[in-house]
Each structure stands twice: as C-alpha cells, then as structure tokens.
Amino acid sequence: MTRSRLHIAVAQATGESLGTINRIGFTQDVVQRHDHEGNDPLKVVDCPCCGGTIVLTWSRFDKLPEFAECRRCETIVDYHPWEIYTMHLESIEVPSDRAYVPAA
C-alpha cells in the first residue's frame, strides 16, 4: 500500500481532511515475519489435569516457555522436555464447553 493510499484510507475512516492526515503523516507499520508455513507442526504437551492439548510454540522459531498454561482448565503446568511432541494445528481438538453443576 502506498503512503497516499494509506492517507486516503485513514482520512475516510476518521472523517478528517486529507490535508490534516498528510500533516500528521501516517506510515504503514511493516512487521518482519519469519519464513513460516501455516502447516508447520506445533510443539505441544498434554495437560495432566484435564487431558487437553497445550500449545507451547506457534512457530518453529518461537522459544519454549518456562511453564505451559492450559487455557481449558486454567492451570500452569511444569513440563519436561521428553513430554513435548509435535502436532499439526488441524489435528488439535477444540475443547467442548464445560458444564458446571450448580452448588447445592
């Protein structure tokens, strides 16, 4: 996207005049991305509490976190390197909604 097209888009979105947007001077923020294919396998571990799959890295360039955080049961898990395995994103099951039993 050229700078002039960006300024026109910002002016249309904000309702400001093109002259005001040109004076402010917006630029497009370009993020450098690694050569990442969408089908790269993810590094995952199993949650010992609920059995769900915890994604550790979303890219082969990501560093492993110190602890794994299970979004399903909201626990922090300490894992060992031999527990890590790879899995494709399409293979990870989406957890079903948990049903809560009302307290008596």
Secondary structure as GFF3:
##gff-version 3
##sequence-region A 1 104
A	DSSP	alpha_helix	3	14	.	.	.	ID=ss1
A	DSSP	alpha_helix	18	24	.	.	.	ID=ss2
A	DSSP	beta_strand	42	46	.	.	.	ID=ss3
A	DSSP	beta_strand	53	57	.	.	.	ID=ss4
A	DSSP	beta_strand	68	70	.	.	.	ID=ss5
A	DSSP	beta_strand	75	77	.	.	.	ID=ss6
A	DSSP	three_ten_helix	81	83	.	.	.	ID=ss7
A	DSSP	beta_strand	85	87	.	.	.	ID=ss8
A	DSSP	three_ten_helix	89	91	.	.	.	ID=ss9
###
